[in-house]
Amino acid sequence: MFRLWFGLLITAPFLSAANSGESIYNEHCSSCHEREAFRKMPASRITRVLESGVMAAVAPLSKEERVAVAAYLGSASGAGARAEAFCRDRKVSIADSSGFAWNGWSATPGNTRYQTAAAANLTLEQVRNLKLKWAFGFDGDLTAFSQPAVIDGEVFTGSSGGAVYALRAASGCIQWTFQADAPVRTAMIVAALGPRHALLFGDQSAGFYAVEAESGKLMWRKKADDHPAARVTGSPAVRDGVVFIPVSSWEENFATEANYHCCTFRGSVVALRVRDGSQVWKTFTVSETPEVSGKNADGTPRMGPSGVSVWSAPTVDAKRGLLYVATGNNYSEPPTSLSDSVVAMELGSGKIVWSKQVTPKDIFSGCNACIDVKGPDFDFGSAAMMVSINGRDLLIAGQKSGVVYALDPDRKGEIVWQARIAKGSSHGGVQFGMASDGRNVYAPIADGELKRSPTGQRMMDPNDGGGLAALRIADGSIAWQAAPARVCADIPGCSPSQLAPATAIPGVIFSGALDGHVRAYTAEDGKVVWDFNTLREFQTVNGVKANGGALNGTGPVVVNGMVFVNSGYDHFGTITGNVLLAFAP
């Protein structure tokens, strides 16, 4: 069983009936994927991912079989961007210091996902009147999961097809395009490099790129990690000419195969020089090299320790010279001390200064036979936030357990307070991120549960999960809690669960849900003041057929009176989509 995403178009050679595209799909793919979802994806995308993309290491197929299943599932090859989609003036201009920017995972260095009043240029009353200004379609994609950077009227965004675009914020016209080797999920971040600027991002095969922001030309490309399952999911952070890259992996999914040697991946953070991609340091979150520790019931060697992915953006603390990362669970035994933790590393060397583990012995993967006692899968999937209250700095971290923690960075991560806002589960609690305006922490609640559809597909429960909680930074008490919306009814793949990260501006909190809605809540009491349903087809500025879907993975970006939202996320049967939406009053 494996996941399909994107590929290269190759004409399939003759195969026997037993090895036809249909039979390969039925044997390896159908338990996770409905065929209908792939009909609008070019066969070129499907083959690329099976040949050299994120699925190359896990798909147990010959070249001919990969081509056959891509041809069976996909459509004809997708065309490139239309000439009329490009701007007449393609010049990209970026100032080293801009008053109107959202650059990276957060608009502010502490990863609070808060945009100031001046930079947002959007009031509560204007939010009530937001309207769609333009829509941009990602050709042939089923997922829109890369958060754009917006600087001085320029929008930089990646796509699940690996295409990276520079767009004009006012109109959505294309200024340049770049093709990465694999899907690009990370947020975009721009760093000054002499007279030029480097657009920095990672892909789902652990490639990392510096592309000239002014032209789209490749400056350098490096591999963040050589493990076959490695990927870069979390967004990079930049400080003093160095980019810090979190490394995660697919390996816990690979372990669903009984003959897979689970597991050998180790999470890490890699520091590269922006100027040329040379490595400054690399620190693993599992210090020991995995070794054989026995065999599973099928006789396959069990390997460990492993896992402890870094799924989210690092947080830079220039004041203390530290970098904070939040980590995931172990994939296999034995358990290690940095799983499900907030870890502090020296910016200059990567040396681990302190760590705070909140869920020990959380070992979780797709291989039940690899683990004697399976953990609850309570990763930290979201970045730690640096906030200040009454002259005191705190690190705030939300976990899939449904608990939000406030840690003291001056006392080696000592817990100052903790608050439960949700029941938590492997698909629950806080998933991809919170926001803070300096008074409260705003935490979207996932708490979705998986169920089986009538056809046997895994999907999210349409009646479970969702909501938004506001916690007072001073003591962790709940200021208010907004109830989940119940709009799914009979919509296939719909769920009220709120996995996507929140975004805050003065007086307003934006939060998206798997039901396809992006909503704006008042910071004062959590009442919904704006609600846009993205579950529809859109007329796009680039002429690509596009529709909205589940909101997940990345959150709204607010800059200079505009709100940018990616819609569509293929995750356990949720609603696919391929559109970037831009709103203004």
C-alpha positions in Angstrom: 0.0 0.0 0.0 1.5 3.4 -0.9 0.5 6.9 -1.7 0.7 8.4 -5.2 1.3 12.0 -5.9 3.0 13.3 -9.1 5.2 12.2 -12.2 6.8 12.2 -15.8 4.8 11.2 -18.9 6.2 8.0 -20.5 4.3 5.8 -22.9 3.7 2.5 -21.1 5.0 -0.7 -22.8 2.9 -3.8 -23.1 2.2 -5.6 -19.8 0.3 -8.8 -19.1 -3.2 -8.6 -17.7 -1.9 -9.5 -14.3 0.5 -6.5 -14.5 -1.9 -4.0 -16.1 -2.2 -0.6 -14.6 -5.6 -1.5 -13.2 -4.3 -4.7 -11.5 -1.4 -2.7 -10.0 -3.7 -0.1 -8.7 -6.0 -2.6 -7.1 -3.2 -4.4 -5.4 -1.1 -1.5 -4.2 -3.1 1.7 -4.2 -6.8 1.3 -3.9 -6.9 0.8 -0.1 -5.7 4.4 0.3 -6.8 6.2 -2.9 -9.9 6.6 -5.0 -9.2 6.3 -8.7 -11.5 9.2 -9.4 -9.2 11.7 -7.6 -6.4 11.1 -10.1 -8.3 11.5 -13.3 -7.6 15.3 -13.4 -3.9 14.8 -12.6 -1.5 14.4 -15.5 0.1 10.9 -15.8 3.3 12.9 -16.1 3.0 13.9 -12.4 2.2 10.4 -11.2 5.2 8.8 -13.0 7.6 11.4 -11.7 6.9 10.7 -8.1 7.1 7.0 -8.7 10.4 7.3 -10.6 12.3 10.0 -8.7 10.0 11.8 -6.3 8.7 11.1 -2.8 7.4 7.6 -3.6 10.5 6.3 -5.4 11.8 4.5 -2.3 8.6 2.9 -1.2 6.7 2.0 -4.3 7.6 -1.7 -4.9 7.2 -1.6 -8.7 9.3 -2.0 -11.8 9.7 0.9 -14.2 7.1 -0.6 -16.6 4.6 -1.1 -13.7 5.0 2.5 -12.6 4.4 3.8 -16.1 1.4 1.5 -16.4 -0.3 2.5 -13.2 0.3 6.2 -14.0 -1.3 5.8 -17.4 -4.3 4.0 -15.9 -4.8 6.6 -13.2 -3.9 9.9 -14.8 -4.9 12.1 -17.7 -2.9 13.3 -20.7 0.2 15.4 -20.0 -0.6 18.9 -18.6 0.5 21.9 -20.6 2.7 24.6 -19.3 1.5 28.0 -18.2 -0.3 30.0 -20.9 1.4 33.0 -22.4 -1.5 35.3 -21.3 -1.0 34.2 -17.7 2.3 36.1 -17.5 2.6 39.7 -16.5 3.4 42.2 -19.2 6.1 43.6 -17.0 7.9 40.6 -15.4 10.3 42.7 -13.3 10.5 41.5 -9.7 11.6 44.2 -7.2 12.4 43.4 -3.5 13.6 45.9 -0.9 15.9 44.6 1.9 13.6 46.2 4.4 9.9 46.2 3.7 7.0 47.5 5.8 4.7 45.1 3.9 5.9 41.5 4.2 5.1 38.0 5.4 8.4 36.2 4.9 8.6 32.6 6.0 6.3 30.6 8.3 5.5 33.7 10.4 5.5 37.4 9.8 7.5 37.9 13.1 10.7 36.1 14.2 9.0 34.4 17.2 6.8 32.2 14.9 3.7 33.7 16.5 1.9 34.0 13.1 1.0 37.6 14.0 0.9 40.5 11.6 1.1 44.0 13.0 -1.6 46.6 12.3 0.7 48.6 10.0 1.8 45.6 7.9 -1.7 44.0 7.8 -3.4 47.3 6.8 -6.7 45.5 7.5 -9.2 46.3 10.2 -11.9 44.2 11.8 -14.6 46.1 9.9 -12.7 45.6 6.6 -12.4 41.8 7.4 -16.2 41.6 7.5 -16.2 42.8 3.9 -13.5 40.7 2.4 -14.2 39.6 -1.2 -12.3 37.3 -3.6 -10.0 39.4 -5.7 -8.4 36.7 -7.8 -7.7 32.9 -7.9 -4.7 31.1 -9.3 -4.9 27.4 -10.3 -2.1 24.9 -9.9 -2.3 22.9 -13.1 -2.9 19.1 -12.6 -2.4 19.2 -8.8 -4.6 17.6 -6.2 -3.1 19.5 -3.2 -2.3 23.1 -2.5 0.0 23.0 0.6 2.8 25.5 0.3 2.4 28.8 2.2 3.4 31.8 0.1 5.8 34.6 1.0 4.5 38.1 0.2 7.0 41.0 0.0 6.5 44.4 -1.6 3.6 43.3 -3.7 5.4 40.1 -4.8 4.0 36.6 -4.0 6.2 33.5 -4.0 4.6 30.1 -3.7 5.3 26.5 -4.3 3.1 23.7 -5.4 2.5 19.9 -5.1 3.6 19.5 -8.7 7.0 21.0 -7.7 6.4 24.2 -9.7 7.4 27.4 -7.9 5.9 30.7 -9.0 6.6 34.4 -8.6 3.2 36.2 -8.9 2.1 39.8 -8.7 0.0 40.3 -5.5 -2.4 42.8 -7.1 -3.4 40.6 -10.0 -2.0 37.1 -9.7 -0.2 37.3 -13.0 3.0 35.2 -13.4 6.5 36.8 -13.4 8.5 33.6 -13.5 8.4 29.9 -12.8 10.9 27.3 -11.5 10.5 23.5 -11.5 11.7 21.7 -8.4 12.4 17.9 -8.4 9.6 17.0 -6.0 6.5 18.6 -4.4 7.2 21.8 -2.5 5.3 22.0 0.8 7.4 24.4 2.9 6.7 28.1 3.3 8.7 30.3 1.1 11.4 32.6 2.7 13.5 35.3 1.0 17.0 36.3 2.2 19.2 39.1 1.0 22.3 38.0 -0.8 24.4 41.0 -1.8 22.5 42.9 -4.5 20.2 39.9 -5.1 17.8 37.9 -3.0 17.6 34.1 -2.5 14.2 32.4 -2.4 14.7 29.4 0.0 12.5 26.3 0.2 12.6 22.5 0.5 10.9 19.7 -1.3 9.4 16.3 -0.4 12.5 14.4 -1.4 14.7 16.4 1.1 16.0 18.6 -1.6 16.7 22.2 -0.6 17.0 25.2 -3.0 18.2 28.7 -3.3 16.5 30.4 -6.4 17.2 34.0 -7.3 14.0 35.8 -6.3 14.4 38.4 -9.0 14.6 35.9 -11.9 13.7 32.4 -10.8 17.2 31.1 -11.8 18.7 28.3 -9.7 21.5 29.5 -7.5 22.2 26.2 -5.7 20.5 22.9 -4.8 21.5 20.7 -1.9 20.3 17.5 -0.3 19.2 18.0 3.4 19.4 14.3 4.1 20.3 11.2 2.1 17.8 8.8 3.7 15.4 7.5 1.0 12.4 8.5 3.1 13.6 12.0 4.1 11.7 15.1 3.2 11.6 18.8 4.2 8.1 19.5 5.5 8.7 22.3 8.0 9.6 25.8 6.8 13.2 27.0 7.0 14.4 29.9 9.2 17.2 32.4 8.4 19.6 34.3 10.6 22.9 36.1 9.8 23.4 34.5 6.4 22.6 30.9 7.6 19.4 29.0 6.8 18.2 26.4 9.3 16.3 23.4 7.7 14.1 20.9 9.7 14.2 17.4 8.3 11.4 14.9 8.6 10.5 11.6 6.8 7.8 9.3 5.4 9.4 6.3 7.0 6.6 5.5 9.5 4.3 5.2 6.5 6.7 2.9 4.7 6.6 0.6 7.7 3.1 -0.6 6.7 4.9 -3.1 4.5 5.6 -6.2 6.5 9.0 -6.8 4.9 10.2 -3.2 5.5 13.2 -2.9 7.9 11.7 -0.5 10.4 13.3 1.9 11.0 16.5 3.8 10.2 15.6 7.4 9.6 16.8 10.0 12.2 15.4 13.5 12.3 17.7 16.5 12.2 18.3 20.2 11.7 20.7 21.3 9.0 22.4 24.7 8.9 23.6 25.9 5.4 25.2 29.1 4.3 22.8 31.1 2.1 25.5 32.3 -0.2 26.5 28.8 -1.5 24.7 26.1 0.4 27.8 24.9 2.2 27.0 23.1 5.5 27.7 24.9 8.8 26.4 22.1 11.0 23.9 19.2 11.2 22.4 18.0 14.5 20.5 14.7 14.7 17.5 14.4 17.1 18.4 10.7 17.6 22.1 10.5 18.5 22.5 6.7 18.2 23.0 5.0 14.8 20.1 2.5 14.3 21.0 -1.2 14.7 19.2 -4.5 14.4 17.3 -5.2 17.6 15.4 -8.4 16.7 12.9 -9.6 14.1 9.2 -9.0 13.6 6.6 -11.7 13.2 7.4 -12.0 9.5 11.1 -12.5 10.1 12.1 -9.0 9.0 14.9 -7.4 11.0 13.7 -4.7 13.4 15.9 -1.6 13.4 16.2 1.2 16.0 16.3 3.7 17.5 14.7 6.0 14.8 12.3 8.8 14.1 12.0 12.1 16.0 11.2 14.1 12.8 11.3 17.9 12.9 8.0 18.6 11.2 7.8 22.4 11.7 9.7 25.6 11.4 12.6 26.3 13.8 12.3 29.4 16.0 15.3 31.7 16.2 16.1 33.3 19.6 18.8 35.9 18.8 18.8 37.2 22.3 20.0 33.8 23.7 21.8 32.7 20.6 19.5 29.6 20.4 17.4 27.8 17.9 14.3 25.9 19.2 12.7 23.0 17.4 9.7 20.8 18.4 10.0 17.1 17.6 8.0 14.1 16.7 7.7 10.5 18.0 10.1 7.6 17.7 9.4 5.2 14.9 10.9 2.1 16.5 12.4 0.9 19.7 14.3 1.8 21.8 12.8 5.1 22.9 15.0 8.2 23.0 15.1 11.3 25.1 14.4 13.9 22.4 11.1 12.6 21.0 8.0 14.7 21.6 10.2 17.5 22.9 11.1 21.1 22.6 14.9 21.2 21.9 17.2 24.2 22.2 20.3 24.2 20.0 23.1 26.8 19.7 22.7 28.9 16.6 26.4 28.8 15.7 27.2 25.1 16.3 24.0 23.1 16.6 25.0 21.9 20.0 22.0 20.8 22.1 21.8 23.1 25.2 18.6 21.7 26.8 15.5 19.8 25.9 12.1 19.2 27.5 10.3 16.0 26.8 6.6 15.9 27.6 5.6 12.4 26.4 8.3 9.8 27.0 8.3 6.5 25.1 6.0 7.6 22.3 6.9 5.0 19.7 4.6 4.9 16.7 4.8 3.7 13.1 2.8 1.7 10.5 4.5 -1.5 11.6 2.6 -2.9 14.6 5.0 -5.9 14.6 8.0 -3.6 15.1 6.8 -2.2 18.4 6.1 -4.1 21.6 4.1 -1.2 23.2 2.8 1.3 20.7 2.7 4.9 21.7 -0.1 7.5 21.3 1.5 9.3 18.3 1.6 12.7 20.1 4.0 14.5 17.9 4.7 18.2 18.1 3.7 19.0 14.5 3.7 22.8 15.0 6.5 25.3 15.7 7.2 26.6 19.2 6.3 30.3 19.6 8.4 32.8 21.5 6.1 35.3 23.3 6.6 37.8 26.1 4.2 38.7 28.9 5.0 41.1 31.8 8.6 41.2 30.9 9.0 37.4 30.9 9.8 35.3 27.8 7.9 32.1 27.2 8.0 29.3 24.6 4.5 28.1 23.8 4.1 24.7 22.1 0.9 22.8 21.2 0.8 19.1 20.9 -1.4 16.4 19.3 -2.2 15.3 22.8 -4.5 18.3 23.0 -2.3 20.0 25.6 -0.6 23.4 25.1 2.6 24.1 27.1 4.3 27.2 28.2 8.1 26.7 28.8 10.7 28.9 30.4 13.7 29.3 28.0 15.8 30.6 30.9 15.2 27.5 33.0 16.0 24.7 30.5 12.4 24.5 29.3 10.8 24.2 32.7 7.0 24.0 32.4 5.4 27.2 33.6 1.8 26.1 32.8 0.0 23.6 30.7 -3.6 23.6 29.5 -5.7 21.0 27.9 -7.9 22.3 25.1 -8.9 19.1 23.3 -9.1 15.4 23.9 -6.2 14.7 21.5 -5.4 11.7 19.3 -3.1 10.8 16.4 -5.2 13.1 14.3 -6.3 15.4 17.1 -5.1 18.1 19.4 -3.0 20.9 17.9 -1.6 19.8 14.5 0.1 22.5 12.4 0.2 25.7 14.4 -1.1 28.3 16.7 -1.0 32.1 16.7 -0.5 34.8 19.4 -1.2 38.5 19.6 0.9 38.9 22.8 -2.2 38.7 25.0 -3.6 35.3 24.1 -2.6 32.1 22.3 -5.1 31.0 19.6 -5.1 27.2 19.1 -7.1 25.5 16.3 -8.5 22.1 17.5 -8.1 19.1 15.2 -9.5 16.2 17.2 -10.6 14.4 14.0 -11.0 10.7 13.9 -10.4 8.3 11.1 -13.2 5.9 9.9 -13.8 3.7 6.9 -15.9 4.7 4.0 -18.4 2.2 2.4 -15.7 1.4 -0.2 -13.0 0.7 2.5 -11.2 4.1 2.2 -9.8 5.7 5.3 -11.4 9.1 5.8 -12.0 11.7 8.5 -15.2 11.5 10.5 -17.6 14.2 9.2 -19.1 14.7 12.6 -16.0 14.9 14.8 -13.4 17.5 15.7 -12.9 21.3 15.2 -13.1 24.5 17.2 -10.7 27.3 18.3 -9.5 28.0 21.8 -8.0 31.2 23.2 -5.6 30.8 26.1 -4.3 33.7 28.3 -0.6 33.8 28.0 -0.2 34.9 31.6 -1.5 31.7 33.1 -2.9 29.4 30.4 -6.5 29.9 31.5 -9.1 29.7 28.7 -10.3 33.1 27.6 -12.9 31.7 25.2 -13.5 28.6 23.1 -15.4 28.7 19.7 -17.4 25.7 18.9 -16.7 23.7 15.7 -18.9 24.4 12.6 -21.2 21.6 11.5 -21.6 22.2 7.7 -20.4 18.8 6.3 -23.8 17.0 6.0 -23.4 14.6 3.0 -20.3 16.2 1.4 -17.8 13.3 0.7 -14.5 13.8 2.5 -15.7 16.7 4.6 -14.7 17.2 8.2 -15.0 20.1 10.7 -11.6 19.4 12.1 -9.2 22.4 12.2 -5.7 21.2 11.5 -4.5 24.3 9.7 -2.4 26.9 11.6 -4.2 30.0 12.7 -3.1 33.6 11.7 -3.6 36.7 13.9 -3.9 40.4 13.1 -5.1 43.0 15.7 -8.6 42.1 16.7 -9.0 39.1 14.3 -8.0 35.4 14.1 -8.2 33.5 10.8 -8.6 29.7 10.9 -9.3 27.2 8.1 -10.9 23.8 8.4 -11.1 20.5 6.5 -14.7 21.5 5.6 -13.2 24.0 3.1 -14.1 27.1 5.0 -11.8 29.9 6.0 -13.2 31.9 8.9 -12.3 35.0 10.7 -13.0 35.2 14.5 -12.9 38.2 16.8 -10.0 38.1 19.1 -12.2 39.4 21.9 -14.8 36.6 22.1 -14.3 34.2 19.2 -17.4 35.2 17.2 -17.2 34.5 13.5 -17.3 37.8 11.5 -16.4 36.4 8.1 -16.8 33.0 6.5 -15.8 32.0 2.9 -16.5 28.5 1.5 -13.8 27.5 -0.8 -15.5 24.3 -1.9 -16.3 25.4 -5.5 -14.7 25.8 -8.9 -13.0 29.1 -9.6 -12.3 31.1 -12.7 -8.6 31.6 -12.4 -6.3 34.4 -13.7 -4.0 31.8 -15.3 -6.8 29.9 -17.1 -6.3 26.7 -15.2 -9.3 24.7 -14.1 -9.2 24.8 -10.3 -11.3 24.1 -7.3 -11.0 24.5 -3.5 -10.9 21.8 -0.9 -9.8 21.0 2.6 -7.8 23.7 4.4 -4.8 22.1 6.1 -1.0 22.4 6.6 -0.6 26.1 6.0 -2.6 29.1 7.1 -3.7 32.5 5.8 -1.1 35.1 5.0 -2.1 38.8 5.6 -0.2 41.6 4.0 -1.1 45.2 3.1 -4.9 44.8 3.0 -4.9 41.4 1.3 -5.4 37.8 2.6 -3.9 34.9 0.7 -5.2 31.3 1.3 -4.2 28.0 -0.3 -7.2 25.6 -0.6 -7.1 21.9 -1.2 -5.3 19.1 0.8 -5.4 15.4 0.0 -5.1 13.8 3.5 -6.9 10.5 4.3 -9.8 11.1 2.0 -10.2 14.8 2.6 -11.3 17.1 -0.2 -8.7 17.7 -2.9 -8.1 21.2 -4.4 -5.5 23.2 -6.4 -6.1 26.9 -5.9 -4.5 30.0 -4.3 -7.1 32.6 -3.3 -6.5 36.3 -2.8 -9.0 38.4 -0.9 -9.4 42.2 -0.3 -12.1 44.4 1.1 
